[in-house]
């Protein structure tokens, strides 16, 4: 039996994670990303977007955010930028 899961047998409720991701995505949806902070100061590259989304999601997850492994922003079906606090290669 795994000790790091909650009473429902889940480490984290994916419904909550989806809600947080939707809130982050809604801030970007139908917007000119160049007009949004922090992309008025930094390039809106996929790498910077992945880092920003990672930081936003980690904050929304609270204590569970310490377990966030990485965020990927897909540029094409075959290419993505990934951000993580730890190297993943």
C-alpha positions as CSV (number, residue, x, y, z in Angstrom):
1,X,0.0,0.0,0.0
2,X,1.3,3.4,-0.9
3,X,1.4,5.9,1.9
4,X,1.5,9.1,-0.2
5,X,-2.1,8.9,-1.5
6,X,-5.2,10.4,0.0
7,X,-8.3,8.7,1.3
8,X,-9.7,8.3,-2.2
9,X,-6.5,6.5,-3.3
10,X,-5.3,9.5,-5.3
11,X,-2.0,11.4,-5.0
12,X,-3.8,14.5,-6.4
13,X,-7.2,15.1,-7.8
14,X,-6.8,15.5,-11.6
15,X,-10.1,17.5,-11.6
16,X,-8.4,20.1,-9.5
17,X,-5.3,20.1,-11.7
18,X,-7.5,20.5,-14.8
19,X,-9.3,23.4,-13.2
20,X,-6.0,25.1,-12.4
21,X,-4.7,24.5,-15.9
22,X,-7.9,25.9,-17.4
23,X,-7.5,29.0,-15.3
24,X,-4.0,29.6,-16.6
25,X,-5.0,28.8,-20.2
26,X,-7.9,31.2,-20.0
27,X,-5.5,34.1,-19.2
28,X,-3.8,33.4,-22.5
29,X,-6.8,32.4,-24.7
30,X,-7.7,34.9,-27.5
31,X,-5.0,37.3,-26.3
32,X,-1.9,38.8,-27.9
33,X,0.7,37.1,-25.7
34,X,3.1,40.0,-26.4
35,X,0.7,42.3,-24.5
36,X,0.6,40.1,-21.4
37,X,2.9,40.1,-18.4
38,X,5.6,38.9,-18.2
39,X,5.8,38.6,-22.0
40,X,5.9,42.4,-22.4
41,X,9.4,42.1,-20.8
42,X,10.6,38.7,-22.1
43,X,10.3,36.9,-25.3
44,X,7.2,34.8,-25.6
45,X,9.1,31.7,-26.7
46,X,7.7,28.3,-26.0
47,X,10.5,27.9,-23.5
48,X,9.5,31.0,-21.6
49,X,5.8,30.0,-21.9
50,X,6.6,26.6,-20.4
51,X,8.5,28.2,-17.5
52,X,5.7,30.8,-16.8
53,X,3.0,28.1,-16.9
54,X,5.1,25.9,-14.6
55,X,5.5,28.7,-12.1
56,X,1.8,29.6,-12.3
57,X,0.6,26.0,-11.9
58,X,3.1,25.4,-9.1
59,X,1.7,28.4,-7.1
60,X,-1.9,27.3,-7.7
61,X,-1.2,23.7,-6.5
62,X,0.1,25.0,-3.2
63,X,2.0,22.4,-1.2
64,X,1.4,19.8,-3.9
65,X,3.2,22.1,-6.4
66,X,6.5,20.8,-4.9
67,X,5.8,17.6,-6.8
68,X,5.2,19.1,-10.2
69,X,7.7,17.5,-12.4
70,X,7.5,19.6,-15.6
71,X,5.4,21.5,-18.1
72,X,5.5,21.0,-21.8
73,X,4.4,23.5,-24.4
74,X,3.9,21.8,-27.8
75,X,4.9,23.9,-30.8
76,X,4.0,21.2,-33.4
77,X,2.9,17.6,-33.1
78,X,6.6,16.6,-32.9
79,X,8.3,19.5,-31.1
80,X,7.9,20.9,-27.6
81,X,9.6,23.1,-25.0
82,X,9.8,21.7,-21.5
83,X,10.5,23.4,-18.2
84,X,11.4,21.7,-15.0
85,X,13.3,22.6,-11.8
86,X,15.4,19.4,-12.3
87,X,17.1,18.3,-15.5
88,X,15.1,15.7,-17.3
89,X,17.7,14.3,-19.6
